[in-house]
Amino acid sequence: MTSRALFGYTVPSLFNPHLLGCFMRQKTTYALLIGLLLSAFGAVASFATPTTRPTPKPTPSAAHNKPELTFKSVMILLQQQMNLAAAGIYQEDYALIQRAGYAIAKHPAPSLAERKRLVRVITPIREQYRTVGRIVHGSAEDMARAAEKRQMPAVLTAYQQLLGGCVACHQLTRASFQATP
């Protein structure tokens, strides 16, 4: 086993084949690490993108003319919240994790037209879709509640379940959504 000195401590090399083999055998650890890494790259990309346009002030007439949310725009909002949850996990910022968890659990619904399209797509797989939806929403709330209690192991477990639910839903519905106009 190779090791390196890091800040005065001897730590095993991350490129040690034996150590990597241990991570590969532990599927849950591997899935969590991959999910956290992917979320981290998304969080870094979202923080690195500067906003150049000022936010317009809301007017009374603009409040009634809200843009219709598409299914894709809702998914983008959820991805941003997942990135924030991952950033909160890295920084042990329980307030950020809690906000992201509740935002995921109570995300806005797409427009009526998009919901009608959704019904057409998921009709053959309705029960699986509902099951995965309960997993996603439930684990997001579990993550937020665990963050309220400052219990990082429970946060990580809920985050892993949430990420697994997202991936399961994508695998279940993506091809159908892309084929539907």
N, C-alpha and C positions, 0 to 999 in steps of 0.2 A: 504494500500500500504506500503510495507516494504521499508526501505532505509538503505544505508550504508554510512559511512564516507569514502571518498576516497580523499587523498591528501588535506584534510581540507574542502572538499565540500561534501554535502549530495547528493547522487545520488540514484535513484531507483534501487532496486535489479533486476538483469537480470533474475532471476528465478521467478519473480512475475507472477502468472498465468494471471492476467489481462493484463500486459504488453506483455507477449508472445502472448496472444489472439489478441492484436492489430497488432502485426507483422504478425500473420497468416492470418488475414483478408486482409492485404495489400499484394496482390500477387506479385506485382512488387518489393516491398521492400524485401520480402522473397526470391524471385528468385535471386535478386542481391546479397543478403547476402550469400546465398548458393553458388552462382557462385564465389564470391570473396573468400569465405572460401576454396572452392575446389582448386581454383587457388593458394591460399596462401600455401596450403599443397604441391602442386606440385612445387611451387617456392622454398619452404624450402627444399624439397627433392632434387631438382636439384642443389641448392647451397651447400647442405651438402655432395654431392658426389664428392670426390676429384678426380682429373685427375692425373693418375700416369705416363702416357706415354707422352713423349715429342712430340710435333707436328712436323712431318717431313717437311723439307724444300722442297718447290715445285721445280721440275726440268722441263725442257722444254718438256721431253717426258711424264711426269706425267700429264701435263696439258691436253694432248689429251686423256688420259686414265682415265677420271673422272668416278667414279662409277655411275652406272645407279640408279636414284632415284626411289624407289618403292612408291606406293601410301601410304603405311604405314609410310615410312620415311618422306614423305611430311607432313603427319598428326602429326608426332612427332615434326617436326620443328614448325608447327603451334601451337601445345600445348606449346612448350617452349616460343614462342612469347606471347601467352596468359598469361603465368605465369609472364613474364617480364612486361606486361601491368598491371597486378594486383599488382605487386610489385611497379611499378611506381605510381599507384593510392594510395597505402598505404603510400608511402613516399612523395607524391605530387611532384614526379620527372617528370615534363612535357616533358623533353627531352627523357626520357626512354619510356614514353607512346607514344610519337610521333614516335620514331624509331620502336617500336613494332607494332604500327598501320600500318605504311607503309610496314613493313616486312610482315605482314599478308596479306595486300591488294595485294602485288606484290610478293607473294610466288613463289618459283620455281615449274615448272611443272614436273610431274613424267615422266619416260621414255616413249618412243613410245609404247612399248609393254604394259605397264601399262595403257596408255591412250586408247589403243584398247580394253583392258579388261573393262575399265571404260565405254566405249561406249556400249559394250554388256550389261553391268549391268544396265545402266540408260536409255536405249532406251525406255522401257515402261513408265518411269517416267521422261522423258527428260524435260518437261516444269516445273514441280515442282522443279527439280534439278537446273535448270537455275534460277528460281525465288529465291530459297534459296541462290544460289551462288551470285546473285546480292545483296541480303541483307547482306551477310557476307562481301563481298568486299566493298560495299558501307559504311557499318557501321564502318569497320576498317579505311577507309579513313576519315570518319566523326570524329572518335575518334582522329586520328592523327591531323586533322585540328583544332579540339577543344583544343588539347594539345598545339598546336602552339599559340593559342590565350589565353592560360592559363585559360580556362573556365571549372572548375571541374564538375559542373552540366551537361554540355553538354558531357564531357568525360564519365561520369557515364551512361548517357542515351545511348550513342553510344556503350559503353562496354556491357550494358545489351542487346541491340539489337544484337550485335555481338555474344554474348554467346547464345542467343535464336536461332540465325541462325545456329550456330554450332550444337546445340542439335537437331534442326529440321532436319538438313542434316543427322546426325547420325541415327535418327529414320527412316528416309526415305530410307537410303541406306545400313545400316550395315548388315542386314540379307542377302541382295542380294550379297554383297561383300564376305561374309563368305561362301556362297554357291557356288561361282564361283571359278574355279581353276585358 
